Amino acid sequence: MTETSWPWPSGAATGIGSLPGTDAVEAQRIILGELPDLPYLPELPARGPGADLIGRTAGLLVELPVELYAGQWRVAGRPGRDLKRAHDLMERDLDQLTEQAEGYTGPVKIQAAGPWTLAAGIDLPIGGRLLRDPGAVRDLTGSLAEGLRAHVTEVRRRLPGATVLLQLDEPSLPTVLAGRVPTESGLGAYRVVQTETARSALRTVIDAVGTPVLVHCCAPDVPLELIRTAGARAIALDLALLRDLDPLGEVIDAGLGVFAGAVPTRPPAAGRVPTSAQVADRVRLVWDRLGFPRARLGQQVVVTPACGLAGATPEYTRAVFAACRDAGRRLAEG
């Protein structure tokens, strides 16, 4: 296994991104209280357009304005009220992070959609996803890289003692690679994107931001080697969706960190959150099956929920964070 240092403390836990509700003040307070070793800037999609994954990230694009049309984000001729709303929501969230995390000196995580999820989620002005036009995808990638570099710089300015981690959310990446993104009619699908093309776009963004990047993909068939060779420091995935452990073992051995989604995003049938011991055991089971020494487990792995928690209750969210936090500490102890 490759020896490396990690931009998070041993035994860390964090969330993936989205939380329930519309109260940014309370959401940030919960995160800083429950996840003190690796807090993050939360997303509250219940606030509406501009707070969703696509709209929130599109608000960070440079010289590529977007607007809502029939409930779908599309490239616009000029900035308008939809883009202003996305900017305003992000500014409020950053203000809360600045105020509540004042003096914080550890790692802090921010999230944004990656280039392929954006390309599959934003329309061209003439209709159809950006994904249909390779030139438009290149323009989008460059705009995103520039926008995220500025976003990282802004967070560093607001929290000068913190280390910023950027999470790129790429739930659409496997379907893009497989040519399974449906066209508007639903009768066809967009072209297959070649592995090297996908890797190049991810690398463009990762190289531009100047901070450690992890890629989150809560889907089956995560392209682990593509993500590693694009320059990511870690992969965030749902352990319940793992089918073949060999590819995961290979990228771990090559030095990729893992944000292990080990707690369901909704309460199980029994209605109880798994205990921290159960969560830790679930992560250990996968690690042991891969054959890696436990001494590295608490360093290379961060415990997380399986995905975002926007559909959960506030009570369940708190309990999940507490279970992840305590499970991470258990893993660090061996």
C-alpha positions as CSV (number, residue, x, y, z in Angstrom):
1,M,0.0,0.0,0.0
2,T,1.2,3.5,-0.9
3,E,2.4,5.5,2.1
4,T,0.8,8.9,2.1
5,S,-0.6,11.6,4.4
6,W,-4.2,12.6,4.3
7,P,-5.8,16.1,4.4
8,W,-8.1,14.9,7.2
9,P,-7.4,13.7,10.7
10,S,-7.4,10.0,11.7
11,G,-10.9,8.8,12.7
12,A,-12.7,11.6,10.8
13,A,-16.3,11.5,9.8
14,T,-18.4,13.9,7.7
15,G,-21.6,14.3,5.7
16,I,-22.0,14.1,1.9
17,G,-23.8,17.3,1.2
18,S,-27.6,17.8,1.4
19,L,-29.6,18.2,4.6
20,P,-33.4,18.5,5.2
21,G,-35.1,21.8,5.8
22,T,-34.5,25.4,4.9
23,D,-32.7,26.8,7.9
24,A,-29.0,27.4,6.9
25,V,-28.2,28.7,10.4
26,E,-29.4,25.5,12.1
27,A,-27.9,23.2,9.5
28,Q,-24.4,24.7,9.9
29,R,-24.7,24.6,13.7
30,I,-25.6,20.9,13.6
31,I,-22.7,20.1,11.3
32,L,-20.1,22.0,13.4
33,G,-21.4,20.4,16.5
34,E,-21.7,16.8,15.4
35,L,-18.8,16.6,12.9
36,P,-16.0,18.7,14.5
37,D,-13.1,16.9,12.7
38,L,-14.4,17.4,9.2
39,P,-17.3,19.8,9.0
40,Y,-18.7,21.0,5.6
41,L,-20.8,23.6,3.9
42,P,-24.3,22.1,3.8
43,E,-26.8,22.1,0.9
44,L,-30.5,22.7,1.5
45,P,-32.3,21.8,-1.7
46,A,-35.7,22.3,0.0
47,R,-35.2,26.0,-0.4
48,G,-36.0,25.6,-4.1
49,P,-34.2,26.4,-7.4
50,G,-30.7,27.6,-7.0
51,A,-30.3,25.4,-3.9
52,D,-30.4,22.2,-5.9
53,L,-27.2,20.4,-6.9
54,I,-27.2,21.6,-10.5
55,G,-28.5,25.2,-9.9
56,R,-26.1,25.7,-7.0
57,T,-23.1,24.7,-9.0
58,A,-24.3,26.5,-12.1
59,G,-24.2,29.7,-10.0
60,L,-20.5,29.3,-9.7
61,L,-19.8,29.1,-13.4
62,V,-17.8,31.9,-15.0
63,E,-19.2,33.7,-18.1
64,L,-21.8,30.9,-18.6
65,P,-25.1,32.1,-17.3
66,V,-28.0,29.8,-16.8
67,E,-31.7,30.1,-16.2
68,L,-34.7,27.9,-15.4
69,Y,-37.0,27.1,-18.3
70,A,-40.0,24.7,-17.7
71,G,-38.3,23.5,-14.5
72,Q,-35.0,22.7,-16.3
73,W,-31.7,24.5,-16.1
74,R,-30.4,25.7,-19.4
75,V,-27.7,28.0,-20.8
76,A,-29.0,31.6,-20.9
77,G,-28.0,34.6,-23.1
78,R,-27.4,36.8,-20.0
79,P,-27.6,36.6,-16.2
80,G,-31.1,36.8,-14.8
81,R,-33.1,36.4,-11.6
82,D,-32.6,32.6,-11.4
83,L,-28.9,33.0,-11.4
84,K,-29.1,35.9,-8.9
85,R,-31.1,33.6,-6.6
86,A,-28.4,30.9,-6.7
87,H,-25.7,33.5,-6.0
88,D,-27.7,34.9,-3.0
89,L,-28.3,31.5,-1.5
90,M,-24.6,30.6,-1.7
91,E,-23.6,34.0,-0.2
92,R,-25.9,33.4,2.7
93,D,-24.5,29.9,3.3
94,L,-20.9,31.2,3.1
95,D,-21.8,34.0,5.6
96,Q,-23.1,31.3,8.1
97,L,-20.0,29.2,7.6
98,T,-17.8,32.3,8.2
99,E,-19.7,33.3,11.3
100,Q,-20.1,30.0,13.0
101,A,-16.6,28.5,12.1
102,E,-14.7,31.7,13.0
103,G,-11.2,30.7,14.2
104,Y,-11.6,27.1,12.9
105,T,-8.2,25.6,11.9
106,G,-9.0,22.1,10.6
107,P,-10.2,20.7,7.3
108,V,-13.5,21.9,5.9
109,K,-15.3,20.4,2.9
110,I,-17.3,22.1,0.2
111,Q,-19.3,20.4,-2.6
112,A,-20.2,21.1,-6.2
113,A,-21.4,19.0,-9.2
114,G,-18.7,17.7,-11.4
115,P,-18.4,18.5,-15.2
116,W,-20.2,15.3,-16.4
117,T,-23.2,15.6,-14.0
118,L,-23.5,19.3,-15.1
119,A,-23.3,18.4,-18.8
120,A,-26.0,15.8,-18.3
121,G,-28.2,18.1,-16.2
122,I,-28.1,21.5,-18.1
123,D,-29.7,22.2,-21.5
124,L,-28.3,24.0,-24.5
125,P,-30.3,27.1,-25.5
126,I,-31.6,25.3,-28.5
127,G,-32.7,22.3,-26.4
128,G,-31.0,19.0,-25.5
129,R,-28.4,18.5,-22.9
130,L,-25.0,20.1,-23.1
131,L,-23.7,16.5,-23.3
132,R,-24.7,16.3,-26.9
133,D,-22.1,19.0,-27.9
134,P,-18.4,18.2,-27.2
135,G,-17.5,21.8,-27.7
136,A,-20.1,23.0,-25.2
137,V,-18.8,20.4,-22.7
138,R,-15.3,21.8,-23.1
139,D,-16.6,25.3,-22.5
140,L,-18.5,24.1,-19.5
141,T,-15.5,22.3,-18.0
142,G,-13.3,25.4,-18.4
143,S,-16.0,27.6,-16.8
144,L,-16.5,25.2,-13.9
145,A,-12.7,25.0,-13.3
146,E,-12.4,28.7,-13.1
147,G,-15.5,29.1,-11.0
148,L,-14.5,26.5,-8.5
149,R,-11.0,27.9,-8.2
150,A,-12.6,31.2,-7.2
151,H,-15.0,29.5,-4.8
152,V,-12.1,27.7,-3.0
153,T,-10.2,31.0,-2.8
154,E,-13.3,32.7,-1.3
155,V,-13.7,29.9,1.4
156,R,-10.0,30.2,2.2
157,R,-10.4,34.0,2.6
158,R,-13.3,33.5,5.0
159,L,-11.6,30.8,7.0
160,P,-7.9,31.5,6.7
161,G,-6.9,28.9,9.2
162,A,-8.8,26.0,7.5
163,T,-7.7,23.5,4.9
164,V,-10.3,23.3,2.1
165,L,-11.4,20.0,0.6
166,L,-13.5,20.1,-2.6
167,Q,-16.0,17.3,-3.2
168,L,-17.1,16.9,-6.8
169,D,-20.5,15.2,-7.0
170,E,-20.6,12.9,-10.1
171,P,-23.8,10.7,-9.8
172,S,-24.2,10.8,-13.6
173,L,-20.7,9.7,-14.5
174,P,-21.4,6.0,-14.8
175,T,-24.4,6.6,-17.1
176,V,-22.5,9.1,-19.2
177,L,-19.7,6.6,-19.7
178,A,-22.2,3.9,-20.6
179,G,-24.2,6.0,-23.0
180,R,-27.4,5.7,-20.9
181,V,-28.3,9.4,-20.4
182,P,-31.8,9.6,-22.1
183,T,-32.6,12.2,-24.7
184,E,-35.6,14.5,-24.1
185,S,-38.0,12.2,-26.0
186,G,-37.0,9.2,-23.9
187,L,-36.6,7.2,-27.0
188,G,-32.9,7.3,-27.3
189,A,-29.7,8.1,-25.3
190,Y,-26.7,10.4,-25.8
191,R,-23.5,9.1,-27.2
192,V,-21.0,7.2,-25.1
193,V,-18.3,9.4,-23.6
194,Q,-14.9,7.8,-23.9
195,T,-13.0,7.1,-20.7
196,E,-10.1,9.4,-21.7
197,T,-12.4,12.2,-22.5
198,A,-14.2,11.8,-19.1
199,R,-10.8,11.6,-17.3
200,S,-9.5,14.7,-19.1
201,A,-12.5,16.9,-18.0
202,L,-12.2,15.8,-14.4
203,R,-8.5,16.3,-14.4
204,T,-9.0,19.9,-15.8
205,V,-11.2,20.8,-12.9
206,I,-9.1,18.9,-10.3
207,D,-5.8,20.5,-11.5
208,A,-7.4,24.0,-11.5
209,V,-8.7,24.3,-8.0
210,G,-5.4,24.0,-6.1
211,T,-6.8,22.0,-3.2
212,P,-7.4,18.3,-2.5
213,V,-10.4,16.9,-4.3
214,L,-12.6,13.9,-3.7
215,V,-15.2,12.6,-6.1
216,H,-18.6,11.4,-4.8
217,C,-20.5,8.9,-6.9
218,C,-23.4,7.2,-5.1
219,A,-24.2,4.8,-8.0
220,P,-23.3,1.3,-9.0
221,D,-20.3,0.8,-11.2
222,V,-18.2,3.7,-10.0
223,P,-15.3,4.2,-12.4
224,L,-12.7,4.1,-9.6
225,E,-9.5,3.9,-11.7
226,L,-10.7,6.8,-13.9
227,I,-11.3,8.9,-10.8
228,R,-7.9,8.0,-9.3
229,T,-6.0,8.7,-12.4
230,A,-7.8,12.0,-12.9
231,G,-6.0,13.2,-9.7
232,A,-8.6,12.8,-7.0
233,R,-7.3,12.2,-3.5
234,A,-10.4,10.2,-2.4
235,I,-13.6,8.6,-3.6
236,A,-16.9,8.8,-1.8
237,L,-19.3,5.9,-2.4
238,D,-22.1,3.9,-0.9
239,L,-20.9,0.6,0.6
240,A,-24.3,-1.0,-0.1
241,L,-23.8,-0.6,-3.8
242,L,-20.4,-2.4,-4.0
243,R,-20.5,-5.5,-6.1
244,D,-16.9,-6.2,-6.9
245,L,-14.3,-5.4,-4.2
246,D,-11.2,-5.9,-6.4
247,P,-11.3,-2.5,-8.2
248,L,-11.8,-0.8,-4.8
249,G,-8.8,-2.7,-3.4
250,E,-6.6,-1.7,-6.3
251,V,-7.3,2.0,-5.9
252,I,-6.9,1.9,-2.1
253,D,-3.6,0.1,-2.6
254,A,-2.6,2.9,-5.1
255,G,-3.2,5.5,-2.4
256,L,-6.8,6.6,-2.9
257,G,-8.7,7.6,0.2
258,V,-12.2,6.4,0.8
259,F,-15.3,8.2,2.2
260,A,-17.2,5.2,3.1
261,G,-21.0,5.6,3.0
262,A,-22.0,3.3,5.8
263,V,-25.3,4.6,7.2
264,P,-28.6,4.5,5.2
265,T,-30.0,7.9,4.3
266,R,-33.5,6.9,5.5
267,P,-34.3,5.0,8.7
268,P,-34.4,1.2,8.3
269,A,-37.6,-0.7,8.7
270,A,-37.0,-1.1,12.4
271,G,-36.8,2.7,12.6
272,R,-33.5,2.7,14.4
273,V,-30.2,4.3,13.4
274,P,-27.3,1.8,13.4
275,T,-25.1,2.1,16.5
276,S,-21.6,3.5,16.0
277,A,-20.3,0.0,16.8
278,Q,-22.4,-1.4,13.9
279,V,-21.3,1.3,11.5
280,A,-17.6,0.7,12.4
281,D,-18.0,-3.0,12.0
282,R,-19.6,-2.5,8.6
283,V,-16.5,-0.5,7.4
284,R,-14.1,-3.0,9.0
285,L,-15.8,-5.9,7.3
286,V,-15.1,-4.4,3.8
287,W,-11.5,-3.4,4.8
288,D,-10.7,-6.8,6.2
289,R,-12.1,-8.6,3.1
290,L,-9.7,-6.4,1.1
291,G,-6.9,-7.6,3.2
292,F,-5.4,-4.3,4.3
293,P,-3.9,-3.8,7.8
294,R,-6.2,-2.2,10.2
295,A,-3.5,0.3,11.3
296,R,-4.3,2.3,8.1
297,L,-8.1,2.1,8.3
298,G,-8.7,5.1,10.5
299,Q,-6.3,7.2,8.4
300,Q,-7.3,6.3,4.9
301,V,-11.1,6.0,5.5
302,V,-13.6,8.7,6.4
303,V,-17.0,7.5,7.7
304,T,-20.1,9.1,6.0
305,P,-23.8,8.5,5.4
306,A,-24.5,6.6,2.2
307,C,-25.5,9.8,0.4
308,G,-27.2,13.1,1.0
309,L,-29.8,13.4,3.8
310,A,-32.2,15.9,2.2
311,G,-35.0,13.3,2.5
312,A,-34.4,12.5,6.2
313,T,-35.9,14.0,9.3
314,P,-33.8,16.4,11.4
315,E,-33.8,13.9,14.2
316,Y,-32.5,11.1,12.0
317,T,-29.9,13.4,10.5
318,R,-28.4,14.2,14.0
319,A,-28.4,10.5,14.9
320,V,-26.6,9.6,11.7
321,F,-24.0,12.2,12.2
322,A,-23.4,11.1,15.7
323,A,-23.1,7.4,14.6
324,C,-20.6,8.3,11.9
325,R,-18.5,10.5,14.2
326,D,-18.3,7.9,16.9
327,A,-17.7,5.1,14.4
328,G,-14.8,7.0,12.9
329,R,-13.2,7.3,16.4
330,R,-13.7,3.6,16.9
331,L,-11.8,2.9,13.6
332,A,-9.0,5.2,14.7
333,E,-8.6,3.2,17.9
334,G,-8.1,0.0,16.0
